Amino acid sequence: MPTVWIFTKAGARFPAGVFSQREKAEHWIRKHESSGTLAAYPVDVGLYDWVIGTGTRWPQRAAEYIRCFSSASQEHYHYENGKVA
């Protein structure tokens, strides 16, 4: 499944960047000495639906839960001042 890499500063409402490859994201993170999380997101499917499809979670139907869903099962990395934390 195609993915994009999304970088978000801790506590931010919106991502700071969306990248087609992890290497491109990490170059940008190092260049700007950024702190936050870089995570792989599947394309053309909501994260909740993707996780349900992997069988790692039981379905919940509450709309608010689905709208703000995140998953530790996504490939993701934490950075502090441009370096992997």
Buried (B, 14 or more C-beta within 10 A) or exposed (E): EEBBBBBBBEEEEEBBBEBEEBEEBBEBBEEEEBBBBBBBBBEEEEBBEBBBEEEEEEEEEEEEEBEEBEBEEBEBBEBEEBEEE
